[in-house]
């Protein structure tokens, strides 16, 4: 299933904002983390239904990716 491009962009913005808040970093840094994450790659290519998951879950996934690196 593919997500509407506008809705997906809005989800990205929410995830970046929440990531900044949870990681206590500036939104610019959160944006960098998000767009360089495996989670973003999966969402943007429609490889998985990650866009159906909650923003909080996706932020946790991104934070866990950072711990694994």
C-alpha positions, -999 to +999 in steps of 0.1 A: +000+000+000+013+034-008+006+065+012-005+098-002+025+121-008+011+150+012+001+128+041+035+112+041+053+146+042+031+156+072+040+124+089+077+131+083+073+165+099+056+151+130+083+124+133+111+150+131+095+172+157+089+143+181+125+130+175+139+164+183+118+165+215+126+130+227+163+132+219+166+167+232+182+180+200+175+207+175+151+200+148+178+204+122+198+176+137+166+155+141+159+161+104+194+148+095+189+117+117+155+110+102+165+114+065+196+093+070+178+065+088+168+031+075+133+038+088+130+068+063+143+047+035+117+020+041+089+046+044+099+066+013+104+036-010+071+020+001+091-012+010+071-017+041+039-003+057+060+017+082+038+048+073+010+029+091+029+028+124+026+054+151+049+084+151+062+074+186+070+039+174+089+052+144+109+077+165+118+048+189+130+028+158+152+057+146+167+062+181+174+024+182+191+026+148+214+053+162+224+030+191+232+002+168+257+022+147 
